[in-house]
Amino acid sequence: MDSTAIKQRLKKEMLDESNMANARLLIEKLQDTCFQSCIQKPGSSLSSSDKACLEHCMNKYMQAWNLVNSAYINKIRQIQSSS
């Protein structure tokens, strides 16, 4: 295996690790944020309104994250193409 192939493999591995770390962080933040917003009286089960609130909160959070992520990726592509 030549050095270029090794370099590309290492870049891919680092990107994969970074993506996994970002996904973990996203899930943790999503859980914390939505739990704080939706669950006013924690108990042994969730009410239907708690479930609906959590679903709505998670959907909004994911849409926002996807929007930011898309803008970030587009910016990186612009920078790379201008280099």
C-alpha positions as CSV (number, residue, x, y, z in Angstrom):
1,M,0.0,0.0,0.0
2,D,1.4,3.3,-1.0
3,S,1.6,6.4,1.2
4,T,-1.3,8.1,-0.6
5,A,-3.6,5.2,0.0
6,I,-2.6,5.1,3.7
7,K,-3.1,8.8,4.0
8,Q,-6.6,8.6,2.4
9,R,-7.5,5.6,4.7
10,L,-6.4,7.6,7.8
11,K,-8.4,10.6,6.6
12,K,-11.5,8.5,6.2
13,E,-11.0,6.8,9.6
14,M,-10.6,10.2,11.3
15,L,-13.7,11.6,9.5
16,D,-15.7,8.5,10.6
17,E,-14.6,9.0,14.2
18,S,-15.4,12.7,14.1
19,N,-18.9,11.9,12.6
20,M,-19.6,9.4,15.4
21,A,-18.5,11.8,18.1
22,N,-20.7,14.5,16.6
23,A,-23.7,12.1,16.4
24,R,-23.2,11.2,20.1
25,L,-23.0,14.8,21.1
26,L,-26.1,15.6,19.0
27,I,-28.1,12.8,20.7
28,E,-27.0,13.9,24.2
29,K,-27.9,17.5,23.6
30,L,-31.2,16.5,22.0
31,Q,-32.1,14.3,25.0
32,D,-31.1,17.0,27.5
33,T,-32.8,19.8,25.8
34,C,-36.0,18.0,25.0
35,F,-36.3,16.3,28.4
36,Q,-35.9,19.7,30.1
37,S,-38.4,21.3,27.8
38,C,-41.1,18.5,27.8
39,I,-41.0,16.6,31.0
40,Q,-42.3,18.9,33.8
41,K,-43.2,16.1,36.3
42,P,-41.0,13.0,35.8
43,G,-42.8,9.8,36.8
44,S,-42.8,6.1,36.0
45,S,-44.3,6.7,32.6
46,L,-44.8,9.3,30.0
47,S,-48.1,10.9,29.3
48,S,-49.4,11.3,25.7
49,S,-48.6,15.0,25.8
50,D,-45.1,14.3,27.1
51,K,-44.6,11.9,24.2
52,A,-46.0,14.4,21.7
53,C,-43.8,17.2,23.1
54,L,-40.7,15.0,22.9
55,E,-41.4,14.0,19.3
56,H,-42.0,17.6,18.3
57,C,-38.9,18.8,20.1
58,M,-36.7,16.1,18.6
59,N,-38.0,16.7,15.1
60,K,-37.3,20.5,15.4
61,Y,-33.9,19.9,16.9
62,M,-33.0,17.5,14.0
63,Q,-34.3,19.9,11.4
64,A,-32.2,22.7,12.8
65,W,-29.1,20.5,13.1
66,N,-29.6,19.3,9.5
67,L,-29.9,22.9,8.3
68,V,-26.7,24.0,10.2
69,N,-24.8,20.9,9.0
70,S,-25.8,21.5,5.4
71,A,-24.7,25.2,5.6
72,Y,-21.4,24.1,7.1
73,I,-20.8,21.5,4.5
74,N,-21.6,24.0,1.7
75,K,-19.2,26.5,3.2
76,I,-16.4,23.9,3.4
77,R,-17.1,23.0,-0.3
78,Q,-16.9,26.7,-1.3
79,I,-13.6,27.1,0.5
80,Q,-12.1,23.9,-1.0
81,S,-13.2,24.9,-4.5
82,S,-11.7,28.4,-4.2
83,S,-8.4,27.0,-3.0
